[in-house]
């Protein structure tokens, strides 16, 4: 079956909206059209940099304000725009695999049927997907290890090293880990802590599984939500979850 085609008018108007958001000072790390079976139509996904409901609501309000002021107007577009979270599997996957420069970059990359995150998109059109790491650099993240009791996790600092966009080495707690490797890079499942926050004196977070095959991210799944986390610093270094 052929992939759905985004009409030129929508592609041009989506670019116009992203340009208007940039001009208004609205922080946009990801902007893309996605056609998913759950929607049965094209949706413009807009993502801000910070991963909590309050800030996503602020971005949503900013998008509505820009749409109202936009000339020529885009009638009935508010329902076509979806505000995403930085740690959604789709968003994480597109930033890993098809990462772009940050604003003011606006590109036009089209994808057919593609596995992204925790499922497939039938088609996508990417304006911006701010990359999470330098293709020849490193990425710091926090991994979840079994905790002292059921329902608890212990945070462990980790670092991935990349070469030409492939993950080729992994450190945890400052020590190299020996993991299986394919021709180009690592083959490993990582359990990453995301959306970590303080609540009632405790540290709470979600666990997201990242599946790497031959150095590339192939799967992203949200495994567990709202678990107690030990060993996570109050002021952590930037990670993939907070980038």
Phi and psi in degrees as a GROMACS rama.xvg file:
@    title "Ramachandran Plot"
@    xaxis  label "Phi"
@    yaxis  label "Psi"
@TYPE xy
-68.791  147.541  UNK-2
-72.8995  146.023  UNK-3
-59.5635  147.248  UNK-4
-110.044  127.277  UNK-5
-75.2591  126.374  UNK-6
-68.2543  149.413  UNK-7
-58.6693  -36.5879  UNK-8
-63.1077  -42.6674  UNK-9
-68.1114  -38.2488  UNK-10
-62.3125  -41.9611  UNK-11
-69.6471  -41.0388  UNK-12
-70.1473  -34.0538  UNK-13
-63.2287  -42.0452  UNK-14
-61.6516  -42.1859  UNK-15
-59.1026  -41.7819  UNK-16
-66.1051  -43.5919  UNK-17
-62.6748  -41.3934  UNK-18
-60.9913  -41.2543  UNK-19
-67.13  -38.2093  UNK-20
-64.0805  -42.1638  UNK-21
-60.9939  -45.0479  UNK-22
-64.2777  -30.1578  UNK-23
-84.3885  -1.82389  UNK-24
80.4969  16.9925  UNK-25
-80.7439  121.234  UNK-26
-71.9402  119.519  UNK-27
-125.278  113.796  UNK-28
-93.6851  -28.1376  UNK-29
-136.307  133.077  UNK-30
-144.006  117.666  UNK-31
-157.134  151.195  UNK-32
-87.5377  137.202  UNK-33
-134.481  134.552  UNK-34
-110.119  110.388  UNK-35
-122.175  150.462  UNK-36
-58.2233  -33.5951  UNK-37
-64.2778  -28.4316  UNK-38
-91.6628  -34.6512  UNK-39
58.0634  27.4372  UNK-40
-165.324  169.983  UNK-41
-78.0442  135.681  UNK-42
-126.787  138.531  UNK-43
-90.7328  114.149  UNK-44
-95.2176  122.624  UNK-45
-117.629  130.884  UNK-46
-130.054  131.774  UNK-47
-90.3803  178.962  UNK-48
-81.9386  -20.3916  UNK-49
-112.315  144.547  UNK-50
-106.528  68.3417  UNK-51
-149.588  160.865  UNK-52
-61.8406  -38.9855  UNK-53
-60.9617  -50.4681  UNK-54
-68.7926  -32.7282  UNK-55
-65.668  -35.9758  UNK-56
-65.7201  -36.309  UNK-57
-64.0709  -43.7229  UNK-58
-62.6035  -42.1285  UNK-59
-59.4167  -44.5491  UNK-60
-64.5344  -38.761  UNK-61
-64.786  -39.5012  UNK-62
-62.8147  -44.2486  UNK-63
-60.6427  -41.9537  UNK-64
-62.7652  -43.829  UNK-65
-66.0559  -40.6693  UNK-66
-60.8719  -38.4777  UNK-67
-67.1193  -32.5744  UNK-68
-89.4522  -12.9477  UNK-69
-66.7322  134.764  UNK-70
-132.397  128.074  UNK-71
-66.6791  151.153  UNK-72
-68.9148  158.354  UNK-73
-116.83  85.4931  UNK-74
-63.6354  142.529  UNK-75
63.1208  23.3735  UNK-76
-86.1433  -16.8225  UNK-77
-59.5729  -35.0895  UNK-78
-78.053  -14.9123  UNK-79
-88.6506  -11.566  UNK-80
-98.5763  128.317  UNK-81
-114.761  128.502  UNK-82
-90.5496  119.575  UNK-83
-101.952  170.175  UNK-84
-103.488  146.501  UNK-85
-58.5264  -27.4882  UNK-86
-101.264  11.3687  UNK-87
-61.3143  142.428  UNK-88
-53.3753  -43.3434  UNK-89
-59.6726  -45.1353  UNK-90
-67.4032  -45.6294  UNK-91
-58.0679  -45.8983  UNK-92
-64.9906  -42.6773  UNK-93
-69.7198  -32.8266  UNK-94
-72.3287  -33.6618  UNK-95
-70.2277  -46.8184  UNK-96
-90.1293  -34.7466  UNK-97
-126.25  36.4777  UNK-98
-59.1016  144.464  UNK-99
-123.9  175.519  UNK-100
-66.3529  158.787  UNK-101
-75.1867  -179.571  UNK-102
-54.1046  142.098  UNK-103
-91.491  15.803  UNK-104
-58.5859  133.041  UNK-105
-138.58  114.088  UNK-106
-107.785  -169.783  UNK-107
-147.56  79.8467  UNK-108
-111.014  123.434  UNK-109
-105.566  140.371  UNK-110
-124.112  145.163  UNK-111
-88.2958  -155.005  UNK-112
-56.0106  120.103  UNK-113
-143.299  138.939  UNK-114
-82.4923  119.544  UNK-115
-135.506  118.059  UNK-116
73.6997  -119.628  UNK-117
-101.072  18.6824  UNK-118
-179.349  -162.308  UNK-119
-109.254  147.692  UNK-120
-109.057  136.59  UNK-121
-71.6568  -27.1782  UNK-122
-167.245  157.943  UNK-123
-151.51  155.035  UNK-124
-137.362  112.64  UNK-125
-101.13  123.502  UNK-126
-91.0706  -44.1371  UNK-127
-153.626  137.927  UNK-128
-149.395  79.5393  UNK-129
-51.9177  119.668  UNK-130
-64.46  148.878  UNK-131
-90.3639  -14.0734  UNK-132
-156.375  157.269  UNK-133
-74.0136  133.637  UNK-134
-57.3165  -20.1526  UNK-135
-124.071  38.8533  UNK-136
-129.77  -148.095  UNK-137
-130.754  162.771  UNK-138
-134.048  119.985  UNK-139
-89.6623  137.253  UNK-140
-150.146  167.092  UNK-141
-111.426  124.954  UNK-142
-99.1067  151.499  UNK-143
-97.6634  122.864  UNK-144
-110.842  158.07  UNK-145
-54.6434  138.156  UNK-146
-92.1626  -170.252  UNK-147
-73.494  -16.6155  UNK-148
-152.208  168.258  UNK-149
-62.8929  138.744  UNK-150
85.6421  5.45589  UNK-151
-124.532  149.741  UNK-152
-129.032  153.54  UNK-153
-110.396  130.058  UNK-154
-79.8936  136.112  UNK-155
-130.93  121.501  UNK-156
-67.8876  139.238  UNK-157
-140.323  161.926  UNK-158
-143.456  129.15  UNK-159
-100.568  138.765  UNK-160
-110.206  135.632  UNK-161
-116.102  146.787  UNK-162
-135.034  118.234  UNK-163
55.4073  35.2071  UNK-164
86.7498  -3.999  UNK-165
-100.756  136.452  UNK-166
-75.2055  119.377  UNK-167
-118.462  -13.005  UNK-168
-151.727  149.39  UNK-169
-134.127  131.139  UNK-170
-117.449  146.427  UNK-171
-137.302  132.912  UNK-172
54.9107  33.2879  UNK-173
79.2335  5.11903  UNK-174
-120.517  138.68  UNK-175
-61.9459  140.522  UNK-176
-108.284  136.272  UNK-177
-88.1283  115.546  UNK-178
-131.379  162.377  UNK-179
-63.5456  142.805  UNK-180
-131.971  143.751  UNK-181
-92.761  -159.847  UNK-182
-64.2608  -38.8578  UNK-183
-108.233  -19.4749  UNK-184
-177.83  -166.526  UNK-185
-70.4115  149.762  UNK-186
-125.507  100.282  UNK-187
-158.716  152.602  UNK-188
-105.088  127.177  UNK-189
-112.67  140.074  UNK-190
-107.834  99.2497  UNK-191
-94.8516  138.921  UNK-192
-84.1846  129.332  UNK-193
-134.962  161.624  UNK-194
52.6489  43.3613  UNK-195
-79.6083  132.953  UNK-196
-152.868  165.4  UNK-197
-95.9923  137.881  UNK-198
-149.436  120.206  UNK-199
57.2279  36.5547  UNK-200
83.6602  -3.69952  UNK-201
-113.071  158.306  UNK-202
-100.581  124.598  UNK-203
-122.175  144.542  UNK-204
-158.569  174.779  UNK-205
-109.986  157.982  UNK-206
-114.954  126.349  UNK-207
-118.829  130.362  UNK-208
-94.1317  129.369  UNK-209
-110.637  120.016  UNK-210
-101.505  113.238  UNK-211
-102.987  130.33  UNK-212
-126.165  122.563  UNK-213
52.2378  37.7969  UNK-214
85.623  -3.33253  UNK-215
-112.312  147.083  UNK-216
-74.8163  122.496  UNK-217
-114.618  -28.1234  UNK-218
-139.249  144.553  UNK-219
-137.088  123.264  UNK-220
-132.645  137.577  UNK-221
-84.6774  109.966  UNK-222
-86.2623  -52.6004  UNK-223
-138.217  142.329  UNK-224
-118.871  153.212  UNK-225
57.3989  53.4177  UNK-226
-104.201  151.821  UNK-227
-74.5932  133.647  UNK-228
-119.694  128.621  UNK-229
-107.221  149.468  UNK-230
81.5288  10.811  UNK-231
-94.37  124.428  UNK-232
-69.3176  154.289  UNK-233
-67.9545  -29.8034  UNK-234
-125.195  81.5538  UNK-235
-76.2993  162.027  UNK-236
-69.2579  155.757  UNK-237
-58.0698  142.573  UNK-238
-134.155  -179.973  UNK-239
-60.0423  -29.6931  UNK-240
-74.0264  -25.1576  UNK-241
-111.013  -0.418377  UNK-242
